[in-house]
Amino acid sequence: MVDATIHTLARKLSKPYRIARGSKFKLKHFDPEDTGAFSNADKPRAQEALQAGKAALGELQQMLYANDRWSVLLIFQAMDAAGKDGAIRHVMSGIDPQGCHAYSFKAPSQEELDHDFLWRCYRALPERGRIGIFNRSYYEEVLVVKVHRELLAKQKLPDRLIGRDVWEQRYEDIRMMERHLARSGTLILKFFLNMSREEQKKQFLERIDDPSKNWKFSAGDVKEREHWDAYMDAYQAMIRATSAPHAPWYVVPADNKWYTRIVVAAAIVEGLASLDLHYPRLDKAKLAELAEARKALLAEPKRKRS
């Protein structure tokens, strides 16, 4: 079991950003620059907290894998350059790769467009005992597609099904799917990395000015900034419509990436710890088998090395 102190700290760090019922959620109440109880001068202490969280996460993941009852789905959504890749890489660095799979969802392929909008993500859901990470997800369908409504025309939907209530219908579809997953033993944790427009500009300039980061930059990213307000409205509406106790959103401050990683790690530790995981308890027959195996191993004669 994870130390109770670590569990308590994880709950304390993640709770301010957890949205389990979003009907009154307003994005403007969440500061992208927030660093909680830490400051830039506290970075060594913050790193200690992150390392403790990663160690706890590694232990919990082993129990999740051994227990083979629950699965975990982590969803990351954000504007470009908010640090999704870095957060996933740093926070999950202590996880056994065999028990974790990450998927990055780009623009849908022609095959994917021949199915409903949930299909491609549903195929990638984690099996029991494993952690699945979605770097972007089906939520793009109520974000980028909502901001760029012309994309609906490429989804081959019958015209009469594209009405004014299409977004509400998609929210409903998502809620129903996540409810089904939760009832089937999937822990769902969703992260919106909340970055300011000013920080995104800073990150884009860094990608342009640093040759080692040029490959990350796309001219289309700057063009997309023109729709910033529309995206913020879409994120707010999405979080309001799809937050639930069984599938909460975490609106994580993303202007200070070191703090983003602490909060993400804390939320995952808190979520896994809530499952009351433990290593499988063996029955009497299996324990007797282990005892016999131990007895046989101890009875083996020692061999001289050749």
Disulfide bonds with the S-S distance in Angstrom:
none
